[in-house]
Amino acid sequence: MSNYLNQIASYLCQCSFDDFPLNVVTKAKQVLADSFAVIATGAQEAEVKSLSKKIVLPSDPQIAALLNGRKRTEPMKAAFLNGTAGTFLELDEGNQFARGHPGIHVVPAALAVAEEYHLSGRQLITAVILGYEIAARIGIASKLRMSMHPHGTWGTVGAAVAVGKLLGYSEQTLKEIINLSSSLAVATSRKTMLEGGTVRNVYSGVSGFMGILAHQLIDCGFVGEADGLQTVFGSVVSETFDPEAMVDGLGTRFEIARNYFKQYACCRYNHGTLDALQVIASKLPGKKIAPQQVSKIEVTTYSLAAQLSNQTPKNTLAAKFSTPFAVATFIVNGQAGISAFTPEMVENSVIKALAHKVTVKEDPSLTALMPQRRPSRVRITFTDGREIEAEVLINKGDFEDPYTHDELEQKYYALTRPIWGQKLAEHIFSRIMTLEDIEDVTQVTVLLAP
C-alpha cells in the first residue's frame, strides 16, 4: 500500500473537532484528566524530583507547566519531565490492541505546545485524539521485537503528529513529520522493566521531547526518508508492518475510545491475575485471603504475563512487573494501589515469603485469546488442603469492561487530593471536563503554575 501515508496525512490535515463523536471527545477528556493525575502523583517520586531540580533552570522560559505544581519551563523539558513522571507508578492508561500506552506519550507534548501557543481546548483535544490514533495504529500495524519495550517507540510519532496538528501543518508537512519522527524512536529494552532498570521510566518522556524536537527539525529544513514508518516499524524495531491496518476504519473507529484505564499500580499483565484473586477473596470469610493459610498459588496465564515470574524483585519497578510480588502484596495489603508497591513493601518479610509460594506459567490456549482478552487462571491451595480457583478473561477497565466515569473520577481525586488539595483538584477536573469551551489551555494549567 504505497498510498497509505498520503491517506493518513490527508485525514489528519482535514479532521477537526466537530468530526469526533461525543463518546470520543468524552474519552479524550478522561484520558487528559487521568494523565494529569498520574503525572502529578509520579512527580512526587524522589528520582523525578531530583531530575526536575537538576534540569529545570531559573533562566528557563516560563512557558509550559510541570504538573507537580508551581513550576514552568520550556516545552521540550516539560514534555520530558511530565511524560517521565506519568509512567513512574504504572497507573497511566493504555491500549490493549496497540500493546502499549499512547496517552502518556502524546498528552505531555501536546499540552506543552498548546500552552506555548495559547491554543484552545478544542485544538488540544483534537491533537490528543489524532496523536493517540496514529501512535496506537502503529502499535497495531507492527509487532515490536520481544526484546523491546513499547514505551519510547511508536509513541514518538504520536507526539509529533499531535504537535503538527496543533501548529496547523499542511498534508505534506504532516507526512514529513511522521517520516522524520519515525527515526527518533529509542532503542528500548524489555529487560529494564523485568530487572527494575528505572531508565525505562524516561522512555515515554523522551518520546514527548522528541515529538516536539521533530517539529523544530522540520522548521529548520530537516527531512526524513520516503516511508519512515515502513522502514523503522517493518524492519528495524519490528519485522512486521501492515500499512492496511494504518488506514482501516480511519475516521470511523477511534483507538482512544478502545483504551483501558488502570486502578492497580502495576503492569497491566498482572491485572487479570489480581482480578481473579478478588474473585477468590470474595468467597472467603471476611472477603480476605489470610497469608499464613496459603500453601501455594499457581497462576496460569498468557505469554506476556507469564514472563513476569520473578519472585525476588529488587526494587519497586521490578515489583510492579512481578506477578508473584503483585499477588503477595495484594493478599497482605488487601489492595494493589500505590501503597502496595513501596520500597518498604518490597522488603516486607511476609510479602517476600508469600511471593516464593507463587508460580507462573503460560497456557498457549490463553495466549491465543490475545489481544481481545487478557486471561488468567489462579488456583490457591491452602494449608488445610482446600483448593479454590478462579479465572477471568477480561481485565476490569478494559475496553470490554470499562470503568465508569464515577470510578475514574474517584481515581483522579484519590491521586490528586493529597498533592493539590480538594479545592484545586476540583477546579482542574471541572476545567478538563469542559475543555472544549476554554479558549486558552493555560487557563487550566495556571491553577498549578501561575
C-alpha positions as a Markdown table, in Angstrom:
| # | Residue | x | y | z |
|---|---|---|---|---|
| 1 | Met | 0.0 | 0.0 | 0.0 |
| 2 | Ser | 2.2 | 2.8 | -1.2 |
| 3 | Asn | -0.6 | 5.4 | -0.8 |
| 4 | Tyr | -1.4 | 4.8 | 2.9 |
| 5 | Leu | 0.8 | 7.7 | 4.2 |
| 6 | Asn | -1.0 | 10.1 | 1.9 |
| 7 | Gln | -4.3 | 8.9 | 3.2 |
| 8 | Ile | -3.2 | 9.4 | 6.8 |
| 9 | Ala | -1.8 | 12.9 | 6.1 |
| 10 | Ser | -4.9 | 14.0 | 4.3 |
| 11 | Tyr | -7.1 | 12.7 | 7.1 |
| 12 | Leu | -5.0 | 14.4 | 9.8 |
| 13 | Cys | -5.0 | 17.7 | 7.9 |
| 14 | Gln | -8.7 | 17.8 | 7.2 |
| 15 | Cys | -10.0 | 16.4 | 10.5 |
| 16 | Ser | -11.5 | 18.9 | 13.0 |
| 17 | Phe | -13.0 | 18.8 | 16.5 |
| 18 | Asp | -16.5 | 18.7 | 15.0 |
| 19 | Asp | -15.7 | 15.4 | 13.2 |
| 20 | Phe | -15.5 | 13.5 | 16.5 |
| 21 | Pro | -18.4 | 11.6 | 18.1 |
| 22 | Leu | -19.3 | 12.7 | 21.6 |
| 23 | Asn | -18.1 | 9.5 | 23.2 |
| 24 | Val | -14.6 | 10.0 | 21.6 |
| 25 | Val | -14.4 | 13.6 | 23.0 |
| 26 | Thr | -15.5 | 12.4 | 26.4 |
| 27 | Lys | -12.9 | 9.6 | 26.4 |
| 28 | Ala | -10.2 | 12.1 | 25.4 |
| 29 | Lys | -11.1 | 14.3 | 28.3 |
| 30 | Gln | -11.0 | 11.3 | 30.6 |
| 31 | Val | -7.5 | 10.5 | 29.3 |
| 32 | Leu | -6.4 | 14.0 | 29.9 |
| 33 | Ala | -7.7 | 14.0 | 33.5 |
| 34 | Asp | -6.2 | 10.6 | 34.2 |
| 35 | Ser | -2.9 | 11.8 | 32.7 |
| 36 | Phe | -2.8 | 14.9 | 34.8 |
| 37 | Ala | -3.4 | 12.8 | 37.9 |
| 38 | Val | -0.8 | 10.1 | 37.3 |
| 39 | Ile | 1.8 | 12.8 | 36.2 |
| 40 | Ala | 1.2 | 14.8 | 39.4 |
| 41 | Thr | 1.5 | 11.8 | 41.6 |
| 42 | Gly | 4.5 | 10.3 | 39.8 |
| 43 | Ala | 6.2 | 13.7 | 40.1 |
| 44 | Gln | 6.4 | 13.1 | 43.8 |
| 45 | Glu | 8.9 | 10.3 | 43.4 |
| 46 | Ala | 12.4 | 11.1 | 44.6 |
| 47 | Glu | 14.0 | 10.4 | 41.2 |
| 48 | Val | 11.6 | 12.7 | 39.4 |
| 49 | Lys | 12.0 | 15.5 | 41.9 |
| 50 | Ser | 15.8 | 15.3 | 41.7 |
| 51 | Leu | 15.7 | 15.2 | 37.9 |
| 52 | Ser | 13.4 | 18.2 | 37.7 |
| 53 | Lys | 15.6 | 20.2 | 40.1 |
| 54 | Lys | 18.7 | 19.3 | 38.0 |
| 55 | Ile | 17.4 | 20.2 | 34.5 |
| 56 | Val | 14.8 | 23.0 | 35.2 |
| 57 | Leu | 16.8 | 26.2 | 35.5 |
| 58 | Pro | 15.7 | 29.6 | 36.8 |
| 59 | Ser | 16.7 | 31.0 | 33.4 |
| 60 | Asp | 14.3 | 28.7 | 31.5 |
| 61 | Pro | 11.4 | 30.4 | 29.6 |
| 62 | Gln | 8.3 | 30.2 | 31.8 |
| 63 | Ile | 6.1 | 28.6 | 29.1 |
| 64 | Ala | 4.8 | 25.1 | 29.9 |
| 65 | Ala | 3.7 | 23.8 | 33.3 |
| 66 | Leu | 5.1 | 20.9 | 35.3 |
| 67 | Leu | 2.1 | 19.2 | 36.7 |
| 68 | Asn | 3.6 | 18.7 | 40.1 |
| 69 | Gly | 2.9 | 22.4 | 40.5 |
| 70 | Arg | 4.4 | 25.9 | 40.8 |
| 71 | Lys | 7.0 | 25.5 | 38.0 |
| 72 | Arg | 7.1 | 26.3 | 34.3 |
| 73 | Thr | 9.9 | 25.6 | 31.8 |
| 74 | Glu | 10.4 | 25.4 | 28.1 |
| 75 | Pro | 8.1 | 22.9 | 26.3 |
| 76 | Met | 10.6 | 20.1 | 25.5 |
| 77 | Lys | 11.7 | 19.9 | 29.1 |
| 78 | Ala | 8.1 | 20.0 | 30.3 |
| 79 | Ala | 7.1 | 17.2 | 27.9 |
| 80 | Phe | 10.1 | 15.1 | 29.0 |
| 81 | Leu | 9.5 | 15.6 | 32.8 |
| 82 | Asn | 5.7 | 15.2 | 32.7 |
| 83 | Gly | 6.0 | 12.1 | 30.4 |
| 84 | Thr | 8.6 | 10.6 | 32.7 |
| 85 | Ala | 6.6 | 11.2 | 35.9 |
| 86 | Gly | 3.4 | 9.8 | 34.3 |
| 87 | Thr | 4.9 | 6.3 | 33.9 |
| 88 | Phe | 6.6 | 6.0 | 37.3 |
| 89 | Leu | 3.7 | 4.5 | 39.2 |
| 90 | Glu | 2.3 | 2.2 | 36.4 |
| 91 | Leu | -1.1 | 3.9 | 36.6 |
| 92 | Asp | -1.3 | 5.5 | 33.2 |
| 93 | Glu | -3.9 | 4.4 | 30.7 |
| 94 | Gly | -3.2 | 2.2 | 27.7 |
| 95 | Asn | -4.5 | 0.4 | 24.6 |
| 96 | Gln | -4.6 | -3.4 | 24.6 |
| 97 | Phe | -4.8 | -3.5 | 20.8 |
| 98 | Ala | -1.6 | -1.4 | 20.4 |
| 99 | Arg | 0.1 | -3.2 | 23.3 |
| 100 | Gly | 1.2 | 0.0 | 24.9 |
| 101 | His | 0.4 | 3.4 | 26.4 |
| 102 | Pro | -0.3 | 6.0 | 23.7 |
| 103 | Gly | -1.7 | 8.7 | 26.1 |
| 104 | Ile | 1.3 | 9.3 | 28.2 |
| 105 | His | 3.4 | 9.8 | 25.1 |
| 106 | Val | 1.0 | 12.2 | 23.4 |
| 107 | Val | -0.5 | 14.3 | 26.2 |
| 108 | Pro | 2.6 | 15.9 | 27.7 |
| 109 | Ala | 3.9 | 17.0 | 24.3 |
| 110 | Ala | 0.5 | 18.3 | 23.1 |
| 111 | Leu | -0.1 | 20.1 | 26.4 |
| 112 | Ala | 3.2 | 21.8 | 26.3 |
| 113 | Val | 2.9 | 23.1 | 22.8 |
| 114 | Ala | -0.8 | 24.1 | 23.3 |
| 115 | Glu | 0.4 | 26.2 | 26.3 |
| 116 | Glu | 3.3 | 27.7 | 24.3 |
| 117 | Tyr | 0.9 | 29.0 | 21.6 |
| 118 | His | -2.1 | 29.7 | 23.8 |
| 119 | Leu | -4.3 | 27.3 | 21.8 |
| 120 | Ser | -7.8 | 26.4 | 22.7 |
| 121 | Gly | -9.2 | 23.4 | 24.5 |
| 122 | Arg | -10.8 | 22.2 | 21.2 |
| 123 | Gln | -7.4 | 22.3 | 19.5 |
| 124 | Leu | -5.8 | 20.3 | 22.3 |
| 125 | Ile | -8.5 | 17.7 | 22.4 |
| 126 | Thr | -8.2 | 17.3 | 18.6 |
| 127 | Ala | -4.5 | 16.9 | 18.7 |
| 128 | Val | -4.6 | 14.4 | 21.5 |
| 129 | Ile | -7.2 | 12.2 | 19.7 |
| 130 | Leu | -5.2 | 12.3 | 16.4 |
| 131 | Gly | -1.8 | 11.8 | 18.0 |
| 132 | Tyr | -3.2 | 8.9 | 20.0 |
| 133 | Glu | -4.8 | 7.5 | 16.9 |
| 134 | Ile | -1.6 | 7.3 | 14.9 |
| 135 | Ala | 0.5 | 6.1 | 17.8 |
| 136 | Ala | -1.9 | 3.3 | 18.5 |
| 137 | Arg | -2.4 | 2.3 | 14.9 |
| 138 | Ile | 1.4 | 1.9 | 14.5 |
| 139 | Gly | 1.3 | -0.4 | 17.5 |
| 140 | Ile | -1.5 | -2.4 | 15.9 |
| 141 | Ala | 0.2 | -2.5 | 12.4 |
| 142 | Ser | 3.5 | -3.7 | 13.7 |
| 143 | Lys | 4.7 | -6.2 | 16.2 |
| 144 | Leu | 7.7 | -5.0 | 18.1 |
| 145 | Arg | 10.6 | -7.3 | 18.8 |
| 146 | Met | 10.1 | -9.2 | 22.0 |
| 147 | Ser | 13.4 | -7.7 | 23.3 |
| 148 | Met | 11.9 | -4.2 | 23.0 |
| 149 | His | 9.8 | -2.2 | 25.5 |
| 150 | Pro | 6.9 | -0.4 | 23.7 |
| 151 | His | 7.5 | 2.9 | 25.6 |
| 152 | Gly | 9.6 | 5.3 | 23.5 |
| 153 | Thr | 8.9 | 3.7 | 20.1 |
| 154 | Trp | 5.7 | 4.5 | 18.2 |
| 155 | Gly | 4.6 | 7.0 | 20.9 |
| 156 | Thr | 7.2 | 9.4 | 19.5 |
| 157 | Val | 5.3 | 9.5 | 16.2 |
| 158 | Gly | 2.1 | 10.1 | 18.0 |
| 159 | Ala | 3.6 | 13.0 | 19.9 |
| 160 | Ala | 4.9 | 14.5 | 16.7 |
| 161 | Val | 1.6 | 14.2 | 15.0 |
| 162 | Ala | -0.2 | 15.9 | 17.8 |
| 163 | Val | 2.3 | 18.8 | 17.6 |
| 164 | Gly | 2.0 | 19.0 | 13.9 |
| 165 | Lys | -1.8 | 19.2 | 14.1 |
| 166 | Leu | -1.7 | 21.9 | 16.8 |
| 167 | Leu | 0.6 | 24.0 | 14.6 |
| 168 | Gly | -1.6 | 23.7 | 11.5 |
| 169 | Tyr | 0.7 | 21.6 | 9.3 |
| 170 | Ser | -0.2 | 21.0 | 5.7 |
| 171 | Glu | -0.7 | 17.5 | 4.4 |
| 172 | Gln | 2.8 | 17.3 | 3.0 |
| 173 | Thr | 4.4 | 18.6 | 6.2 |
| 174 | Leu | 2.3 | 16.2 | 8.4 |
| 175 | Lys | 3.6 | 13.3 | 6.2 |
| 176 | Glu | 7.1 | 14.7 | 6.6 |
| 177 | Ile | 6.9 | 14.8 | 10.4 |
| 178 | Ile | 5.6 | 11.3 | 10.5 |
| 179 | Asn | 8.6 | 10.0 | 8.4 |
| 180 | Leu | 11.1 | 12.1 | 10.4 |
| 181 | Ser | 9.9 | 11.2 | 13.9 |
| 182 | Ser | 9.9 | 7.5 | 13.0 |
| 183 | Ser | 13.6 | 7.7 | 13.1 |
| 184 | Leu | 13.7 | 9.3 | 16.6 |
| 185 | Ala | 12.4 | 6.2 | 18.5 |
| 186 | Val | 14.5 | 5.0 | 21.4 |
| 187 | Ala | 16.3 | 1.6 | 21.4 |
| 188 | Thr | 14.2 | 0.4 | 24.4 |
| 189 | Ser | 14.8 | -2.8 | 26.3 |
| 190 | Arg | 12.1 | -5.0 | 27.8 |
| 191 | Lys | 14.6 | -6.3 | 30.4 |
| 192 | Thr | 14.6 | -2.9 | 32.1 |
| 193 | Met | 11.0 | -3.5 | 33.4 |
| 194 | Leu | 11.8 | -7.1 | 34.5 |
| 195 | Glu | 15.0 | -6.2 | 36.2 |
| 196 | Gly | 13.9 | -2.9 | 37.7 |
| 197 | Gly | 16.0 | -0.7 | 35.4 |
| 198 | Thr | 14.3 | 2.6 | 36.1 |
| 199 | Val | 15.8 | 4.1 | 32.9 |
| 200 | Arg | 12.6 | 2.6 | 31.5 |
| 201 | Asn | 10.6 | 5.3 | 33.1 |
| 202 | Val | 12.1 | 8.0 | 30.9 |
| 203 | Tyr | 11.2 | 6.3 | 27.6 |
| 204 | Ser | 7.8 | 8.0 | 27.4 |
| 205 | Gly | 9.3 | 11.3 | 28.4 |
| 206 | Val | 11.9 | 11.0 | 25.7 |
| 207 | Ser | 9.0 | 10.4 | 23.2 |
| 208 | Gly | 7.3 | 13.7 | 24.2 |
| 209 | Phe | 10.7 | 15.5 | 23.9 |
| 210 | Met | 11.4 | 14.0 | 20.5 |
| 211 | Gly | 7.8 | 14.8 | 19.3 |
| 212 | Ile | 8.5 | 18.5 | 19.9 |
| 213 | Leu | 12.1 | 18.2 | 18.6 |
| 214 | Ala | 10.7 | 16.7 | 15.4 |
| 215 | His | 8.8 | 20.0 | 14.8 |
| 216 | Gln | 11.9 | 22.0 | 15.4 |
| 217 | Leu | 13.8 | 19.9 | 12.9 |
| 218 | Ile | 11.1 | 20.3 | 10.3 |
| 219 | Asp | 11.1 | 24.0 | 10.9 |
| 220 | Cys | 14.9 | 24.1 | 10.2 |
| 221 | Gly | 14.6 | 22.1 | 6.9 |
| 222 | Phe | 15.4 | 18.6 | 8.1 |
| 223 | Val | 13.7 | 15.7 | 6.3 |
| 224 | Gly | 13.1 | 12.0 | 6.9 |
| 225 | Glu | 13.1 | 9.1 | 4.4 |
| 226 | Ala | 10.3 | 8.4 | 2.0 |
| 227 | Asp | 8.4 | 6.0 | 4.2 |
| 228 | Gly | 10.0 | 6.0 | 7.7 |
| 229 | Leu | 7.1 | 4.1 | 9.2 |
| 230 | Gln | 7.5 | 1.1 | 7.0 |
| 231 | Thr | 11.3 | 1.1 | 7.4 |
| 232 | Val | 11.5 | 1.5 | 11.1 |
| 233 | Phe | 8.5 | -0.4 | 12.1 |
| 234 | Gly | 8.8 | -3.0 | 9.3 |
| 235 | Ser | 12.4 | -3.9 | 9.5 |
| 236 | Val | 14.3 | -2.1 | 12.4 |
| 237 | Val | 12.2 | -2.4 | 15.6 |
| 238 | Ser | 9.8 | -4.9 | 14.1 |
| 239 | Glu | 9.8 | -7.1 | 11.1 |
| 240 | Thr | 6.1 | -6.9 | 10.6 |
| 241 | Phe | 4.2 | -3.8 | 9.4 |
| 242 | Asp | 0.8 | -3.8 | 7.8 |
| 243 | Pro | 0.0 | -0.5 | 6.0 |
| 244 | Glu | -3.6 | -1.5 | 5.6 |
| 245 | Ala | -4.0 | -1.6 | 9.4 |
| 246 | Met | -2.9 | 2.1 | 9.5 |
| 247 | Val | -6.0 | 3.2 | 7.5 |
| 248 | Asp | -8.5 | 0.5 | 8.3 |
| 249 | Gly | -11.6 | 2.3 | 9.7 |
| 250 | Leu | -9.6 | 5.6 | 9.8 |
| 251 | Gly | -12.1 | 8.3 | 10.8 |
| 252 | Thr | -14.8 | 5.9 | 12.0 |
| 253 | Arg | -13.0 | 3.7 | 14.5 |
| 254 | Phe | -11.1 | 5.7 | 17.1 |
| 255 | Glu | -8.4 | 4.0 | 19.2 |
| 256 | Ile | -8.8 | 6.3 | 22.1 |
| 257 | Ala | -12.3 | 5.0 | 22.5 |
| 258 | Arg | -10.9 | 1.5 | 22.8 |
| 259 | Asn | -8.5 | 2.3 | 25.6 |
| 260 | Tyr | -8.2 | 1.0 | 29.1 |
| 261 | Phe | -7.7 | 2.7 | 32.5 |
| 262 | Lys | -5.8 | 1.2 | 35.5 |
| 263 | Gln | -6.6 | 1.0 | 39.2 |
| 264 | Tyr | -3.8 | -1.4 | 40.2 |
| 265 | Ala | -0.4 | 0.3 | 40.4 |
| 266 | Cys | 1.4 | -2.4 | 38.4 |
| 267 | Cys | 1.9 | -3.8 | 35.0 |
| 268 | Arg | -1.3 | -4.5 | 33.1 |
| 269 | Tyr | -0.2 | -8.1 | 32.6 |
| 270 | Asn | -0.8 | -8.6 | 36.3 |
| 271 | His | -4.3 | -7.3 | 36.3 |
| 272 | Gly | -6.2 | -10.4 | 35.3 |
| 273 | Thr | -4.5 | -12.3 | 38.0 |
| 274 | Leu | -5.4 | -9.7 | 40.6 |
| 275 | Asp | -9.0 | -9.7 | 39.4 |
| 276 | Ala | -9.1 | -13.5 | 39.8 |
| 277 | Leu | -7.7 | -13.0 | 43.3 |
| 278 | Gln | -10.5 | -10.6 | 44.0 |
| 279 | Val | -13.0 | -13.3 | 43.0 |
| 280 | Ile | -11.3 | -15.9 | 45.3 |
| 281 | Ala | -11.2 | -13.4 | 48.2 |
| 282 | Ser | -15.0 | -12.7 | 47.8 |
| 283 | Lys | -15.6 | -16.4 | 48.5 |
| 284 | Leu | -13.8 | -16.4 | 51.9 |
| 285 | Pro | -14.8 | -15.2 | 55.3 |
| 286 | Gly | -14.2 | -11.5 | 55.7 |
| 287 | Lys | -13.5 | -11.5 | 51.9 |
| 288 | Lys | -9.8 | -11.7 | 52.6 |
| 289 | Ile | -7.1 | -14.3 | 51.9 |
| 290 | Ala | -5.1 | -15.0 | 55.1 |
| 291 | Pro | -1.3 | -15.2 | 54.1 |
| 292 | Gln | -0.5 | -17.7 | 56.8 |
| 293 | Gln | -3.1 | -20.1 | 55.5 |
| 294 | Val | -1.7 | -20.2 | 51.9 |
| 295 | Ser | 0.3 | -23.3 | 50.9 |
| 296 | Lys | 0.9 | -22.4 | 47.2 |
| 297 | Ile | -0.6 | -20.2 | 44.5 |
| 298 | Glu | -0.5 | -21.3 | 40.8 |
| 299 | Val | -1.0 | -18.7 | 38.1 |
| 300 | Thr | -1.7 | -19.8 | 34.6 |
| 301 | Thr | -1.9 | -17.0 | 32.0 |
| 302 | Tyr | -0.9 | -15.8 | 28.6 |
| 303 | Ser | 2.6 | -15.5 | 27.2 |
| 304 | Leu | 3.5 | -11.8 | 28.0 |
| 305 | Ala | 2.1 | -12.1 | 31.6 |
| 306 | Ala | 3.9 | -15.4 | 32.1 |
| 307 | Gln | 7.2 | -13.5 | 31.7 |
| 308 | Leu | 6.5 | -11.7 | 34.9 |
| 309 | Ser | 7.7 | -14.6 | 37.1 |
| 310 | Asn | 10.4 | -13.0 | 39.2 |
| 311 | Gln | 9.9 | -14.0 | 42.9 |
| 312 | Thr | 12.5 | -11.6 | 44.2 |
| 313 | Pro | 12.2 | -8.2 | 42.6 |
| 314 | Lys | 15.0 | -5.8 | 43.7 |
| 315 | Asn | 13.0 | -2.5 | 43.7 |
| 316 | Thr | 9.6 | -1.0 | 43.2 |
| 317 | Leu | 9.7 | -1.0 | 39.4 |
| 318 | Ala | 10.7 | -4.7 | 39.3 |
| 319 | Ala | 7.9 | -5.4 | 41.8 |
| 320 | Lys | 5.4 | -3.8 | 39.5 |
| 321 | Phe | 6.4 | -6.3 | 36.8 |
| 322 | Ser | 6.4 | -9.3 | 39.1 |
| 323 | Thr | 3.3 | -11.4 | 39.3 |
| 324 | Pro | 4.5 | -13.3 | 42.5 |
| 325 | Phe | 5.1 | -9.9 | 44.2 |
| 326 | Ala | 1.8 | -8.4 | 43.0 |
| 327 | Val | -0.1 | -11.4 | 44.2 |
| 328 | Ala | 1.7 | -11.4 | 47.6 |
| 329 | Thr | 1.3 | -7.7 | 48.2 |
| 330 | Phe | -2.3 | -7.8 | 47.2 |
| 331 | Ile | -3.0 | -10.6 | 49.7 |
| 332 | Val | -1.1 | -8.9 | 52.5 |
| 333 | Asn | -2.4 | -5.4 | 52.0 |
| 334 | Gly | -5.9 | -6.2 | 50.6 |
| 335 | Gln | -5.3 | -4.0 | 47.6 |
| 336 | Ala | -2.8 | -3.2 | 44.9 |
| 337 | Gly | -2.6 | 0.6 | 44.8 |
| 338 | Ile | 0.4 | 2.8 | 45.2 |
| 339 | Ser | 1.0 | 1.9 | 48.9 |
| 340 | Ala | 1.3 | -1.8 | 48.0 |
| 341 | Phe | 4.4 | -1.2 | 45.8 |
| 342 | Thr | 6.6 | 1.0 | 48.0 |
| 343 | Pro | 10.2 | 0.2 | 48.9 |
| 344 | Glu | 9.0 | -0.9 | 52.3 |
| 345 | Met | 6.7 | -3.4 | 50.8 |
| 346 | Val | 9.5 | -4.7 | 48.6 |
| 347 | Glu | 11.5 | -5.5 | 51.8 |
| 348 | Asn | 8.5 | -6.8 | 53.7 |
| 349 | Ser | 9.3 | -10.3 | 55.0 |
| 350 | Val | 5.7 | -11.6 | 54.9 |
| 351 | Ile | 5.3 | -10.5 | 51.3 |
| 352 | Lys | 8.7 | -11.9 | 50.4 |
| 353 | Ala | 7.8 | -15.3 | 51.9 |
| 354 | Leu | 4.4 | -15.4 | 50.2 |
| 355 | Ala | 5.9 | -14.4 | 46.8 |
| 356 | His | 8.0 | -17.5 | 46.9 |
| 357 | Lys | 4.9 | -19.6 | 47.0 |
| 358 | Val | 3.6 | -18.2 | 43.7 |
| 359 | Thr | 4.4 | -19.9 | 40.4 |
| 360 | Val | 3.5 | -18.5 | 37.0 |
| 361 | Lys | 3.2 | -20.5 | 33.7 |
| 362 | Glu | 1.8 | -19.9 | 30.2 |
| 363 | Asp | -1.1 | -21.7 | 28.8 |
| 364 | Pro | -1.0 | -21.4 | 24.9 |
| 365 | Ser | -4.7 | -21.6 | 24.7 |
| 366 | Leu | -4.9 | -18.4 | 26.8 |
| 367 | Thr | -2.2 | -16.7 | 24.7 |
| 368 | Ala | -4.3 | -17.4 | 21.7 |
| 369 | Leu | -7.1 | -15.2 | 23.1 |
| 370 | Met | -5.0 | -12.0 | 22.9 |
| 371 | Pro | -5.3 | -9.1 | 22.3 |
| 372 | Gln | -9.1 | -9.1 | 22.7 |
| 373 | Arg | -8.6 | -10.9 | 26.0 |
| 374 | Arg | -6.1 | -10.8 | 28.9 |
| 375 | Pro | -6.9 | -14.1 | 30.7 |
| 376 | Ser | -5.6 | -15.5 | 33.9 |
| 377 | Arg | -6.4 | -18.5 | 36.0 |
| 378 | Val | -5.4 | -18.6 | 39.7 |
| 379 | Arg | -5.5 | -21.6 | 42.0 |
| 380 | Ile | -4.8 | -21.3 | 45.7 |
| 381 | Thr | -4.0 | -24.3 | 47.8 |
| 382 | Phe | -4.5 | -23.7 | 51.5 |
| 383 | Thr | -2.6 | -25.4 | 54.3 |
| 384 | Asp | -5.8 | -27.3 | 55.3 |
| 385 | Gly | -5.8 | -28.9 | 51.8 |
| 386 | Arg | -8.6 | -26.8 | 50.3 |
| 387 | Glu | -8.2 | -25.5 | 46.8 |
| 388 | Ile | -10.1 | -22.5 | 45.3 |
| 389 | Glu | -9.7 | -21.5 | 41.7 |
| 390 | Ala | -10.9 | -18.5 | 39.7 |
| 391 | Glu | -10.5 | -17.5 | 36.1 |
| 392 | Val | -11.0 | -14.1 | 34.3 |
| 393 | Leu | -10.9 | -13.4 | 30.6 |
| 394 | Ile | -11.3 | -9.7 | 30.6 |
| 395 | Asn | -9.4 | -7.3 | 32.9 |
| 396 | Lys | -11.6 | -4.8 | 34.7 |
| 397 | Gly | -11.1 | -1.5 | 33.0 |
| 398 | Asp | -10.5 | -3.0 | 29.6 |
| 399 | Phe | -12.4 | -1.8 | 26.5 |
| 400 | Glu | -14.9 | -4.6 | 27.0 |
| 401 | Asp | -15.5 | -4.0 | 30.7 |
| 402 | Pro | -14.7 | -0.3 | 31.3 |
| 403 | Tyr | -14.6 | 1.7 | 34.5 |
| 404 | Thr | -17.5 | 4.1 | 34.9 |
| 405 | His | -17.0 | 7.8 | 34.8 |
| 406 | Asp | -17.5 | 7.9 | 38.6 |
| 407 | Glu | -14.9 | 5.3 | 39.1 |
| 408 | Leu | -12.4 | 7.2 | 37.0 |
| 409 | Glu | -13.3 | 10.4 | 38.9 |
| 410 | Gln | -12.7 | 8.6 | 42.2 |
| 411 | Lys | -9.2 | 7.5 | 41.0 |
| 412 | Tyr | -8.4 | 11.1 | 39.9 |
| 413 | Tyr | -9.3 | 12.5 | 43.3 |
| 414 | Ala | -7.5 | 9.7 | 45.2 |
| 415 | Leu | -4.3 | 10.7 | 43.4 |
| 416 | Thr | -4.6 | 14.5 | 43.2 |
| 417 | Arg | -6.2 | 15.4 | 46.5 |
| 418 | Pro | -3.1 | 14.7 | 48.7 |
| 419 | Ile | -1.0 | 16.8 | 46.3 |
| 420 | Trp | -3.2 | 19.7 | 45.2 |
| 421 | Gly | -5.9 | 19.7 | 47.9 |
| 422 | Gln | -9.6 | 19.1 | 47.3 |
| 423 | Lys | -10.5 | 22.6 | 46.0 |
| 424 | Leu | -7.7 | 22.8 | 43.5 |
| 425 | Ala | -8.2 | 19.3 | 42.3 |
| 426 | Glu | -11.9 | 20.0 | 41.7 |
| 427 | His | -11.1 | 23.2 | 39.8 |
| 428 | Ile | -8.8 | 21.4 | 37.5 |
| 429 | Phe | -11.1 | 18.5 | 36.9 |
| 430 | Ser | -14.0 | 20.8 | 36.1 |
| 431 | Arg | -12.0 | 22.7 | 33.6 |
| 432 | Ile | -10.7 | 19.5 | 31.9 |
| 433 | Met | -14.3 | 18.2 | 31.7 |
| 434 | Thr | -15.4 | 21.4 | 29.9 |
| 435 | Leu | -12.1 | 21.8 | 28.0 |
| 436 | Glu | -13.9 | 22.3 | 24.6 |
| 437 | Asp | -15.3 | 25.6 | 26.0 |
| 438 | Ile | -11.9 | 27.0 | 27.0 |
| 439 | Glu | -10.2 | 29.5 | 24.7 |
| 440 | Asp | -6.7 | 29.1 | 26.1 |
| 441 | Val | -5.4 | 25.9 | 27.7 |
| 442 | Thr | -3.2 | 27.9 | 30.1 |
| 443 | Gln | -6.5 | 28.7 | 31.9 |
| 444 | Val | -6.2 | 25.2 | 33.2 |
| 445 | Thr | -2.5 | 25.0 | 34.0 |
| 446 | Val | -2.3 | 28.5 | 35.5 |
| 447 | Leu | -4.1 | 26.9 | 38.5 |
| 448 | Leu | -1.0 | 24.8 | 39.0 |
| 449 | Ala | 1.8 | 27.1 | 37.8 |
| 450 | Pro | 0.9 | 30.8 | 37.6 |
